[in-house]
Amino acid sequence: MIAAAGLLVTAAALGAILLAPGALFGWLAAAAFWAGVPVGALFLALLARVTPGPWRAAVGPGATWLARLLPFVALAGVPVALGLATLYPWVGAPAETAFRGLWLSEAGWLIRAALFLALGSGLAFLPGDGLAAAGLILFVPFHTFVAFDWLMSLDPAFHSSAFGLYLLAIQTLSALSVLLLARLAMRRGSPDPFGALLLVALLFWGYCAFMPYLIAWSTNLPAGAAWYLRRTTGPWAPLFPVIALLHVAPAAALLFRPARANRRVLAVCAALALAGSALETGWLVLPEAPAGAAAPLTALAAGLGLGLLGHAAAARRRSREAMP
């Protein structure tokens, strides 16, 4: 499995760096999705440290364990860092304002990404709960900056103050889905309170996804409307209802208490939510890519390869230390 994963990742990375420009967008989509799992897990771990309740013992240790895979995100980000000029139209373009020129710069992008990875990795390995509240306060704005840099600035004309929170909702849902699927696969402990938490994460995602869409259309902001129009018309239009269905269907099922206690139903709901998050991350990135098959094919190859490598890394760590 590791050999196949390595081959897929190597081929996708080389294609992204050396071949068609669209391939780099595919790599970014896959890297953003899988990087979001430890990022979302870190958010859950920090929340668990500062929030009392039975969910803390059920989710906190596993989320902390998963968040400690965050340093591997730096490896997935290398092709992106090498291809900034291909991905982002603002590279080399004249700045409209002094602040915009300072913020949208290659050096600024790299510095903020490095600071976020250093902060997140440090918080993931932070012992105890003493600095968790301060860490959470630092984590959210830093995450917002990186969300703006990596994904929103693919279209420099598009602005949304809620974009960082929207991406965090996707990542939190992804991390919770992975934790639930791992718990069910290992048959470790009761699924409570994961069913209720997954429902809350799906509802949180729904709010964060819908509000920027509503604001962009109701205020008729040209840049925002154009951003959504590229994703709801043309070849990407079919993904819009599929993504919604993959989130709404499990949310509807989890409204019922028996479903939240049924392991098979929970596994299906978590798998659907995770698939929806993967498609949604691609939906955020790939419409900005040049036309052609390079971007979606690279996203598929890199997504499978990075997923298999992540699974192998988690299995190796699990053999040395028990995952909570």
Rosetta blueprint (number, residue, H / E / L):
1 M L
2 I H
3 A H
4 A H
5 A H
6 G H
7 L H
8 L H
9 V H
10 T H
11 A H
12 A H
13 A H
14 L H
15 G H
16 A H
17 I H
18 L H
19 L L
20 A L
21 P H
22 G H
23 A H
24 L H
25 F H
26 G H
27 W H
28 L H
29 A H
30 A H
31 A H
32 A H
33 F H
34 W H
35 A H
36 G H
37 V H
38 P H
39 V H
40 G H
41 A H
42 L H
43 F H
44 L H
45 A H
46 L H
47 L H
48 A H
49 R H
50 V H
51 T L
52 P L
53 G L
54 P H
55 W H
56 R H
57 A H
58 A H
59 V H
60 G H
61 P H
62 G H
63 A H
64 T H
65 W H
66 L H
67 A H
68 R L
69 L L
70 L H
71 P H
72 F H
73 V H
74 A H
75 L H
76 A H
77 G L
78 V H
79 P H
80 V H
81 A H
82 L H
83 G L
84 L H
85 A H
86 T H
87 L H
88 Y L
89 P L
90 W L
91 V L
92 G L
93 A L
94 P L
95 A L
96 E L
97 T L
98 A H
99 F H
100 R H
101 G H
102 L H
103 W H
104 L L
105 S L
106 E H
107 A H
108 G H
109 W H
110 L H
111 I H
112 R H
113 A H
114 A H
115 L H
116 F H
117 L H
118 A H
119 L H
120 G H
121 S H
122 G H
123 L H
124 A H
125 F L
126 L L
127 P L
128 G L
129 D L
130 G L
131 L L
132 A H
133 A H
134 A H
135 G H
136 L H
137 I H
138 L H
139 F H
140 V H
141 P H
142 F H
143 H H
144 T H
145 F H
146 V H
147 A H
148 F H
149 D H
150 W H
151 L L
152 M H
153 S H
154 L H
155 D L
156 P L
157 A L
158 F L
159 H L
160 S L
161 S L
162 A L
163 F H
164 G H
165 L H
166 Y H
167 L H
168 L H
169 A H
170 I H
171 Q H
172 T H
173 L H
174 S H
175 A H
176 L H
177 S H
178 V H
179 L H
180 L H
181 L H
182 A H
183 R H
184 L H
185 A H
186 M L
187 R L
188 R L
189 G L
190 S L
191 P L
192 D L
193 P L
194 F H
195 G H
196 A H
197 L H
198 L H
199 L H
200 V H
201 A H
202 L H
203 L H
204 F H
205 W H
206 G H
207 Y H
208 C H
209 A H
210 F H
211 M H
212 P H
213 Y H
214 L H
215 I H
216 A H
217 W H
218 S H
219 T L
220 N L
221 L L
222 P H
223 A H
224 G H
225 A H
226 A H
227 W H
228 Y H
229 L H
230 R H
231 R H
232 T H
233 T L
234 G H
235 P H
236 W H
237 A L
238 P L
239 L H
240 F H
241 P H
242 V H
243 I H
244 A H
245 L H
246 L H
247 H H
248 V H
249 A H
250 P H
251 A H
252 A H
253 A H
254 L H
255 L L
256 F L
257 R H
258 P H
259 A H
260 R H
261 A L
262 N L
263 R H
264 R H
265 V H
266 L H
267 A H
268 V H
269 C H
270 A H
271 A H
272 L H
273 A H
274 L H
275 A H
276 G H
277 S H
278 A H
279 L H
280 E H
281 T H
282 G H
283 W H
284 L H
285 V H
286 L H
287 P H
288 E H
289 A L
290 P L
291 A L
292 G L
293 A L
294 A H
295 A H
296 P H
297 L H
298 T H
299 A H
300 L H
301 A H
302 A H
303 G H
304 L H
305 G H
306 L H
307 G H
308 L H
309 L H
310 G H
311 H H
312 A H
313 A H
314 A H
315 A H
316 R H
317 R H
318 R H
319 S H
320 R H
321 E L
322 A L
323 M L
324 P L
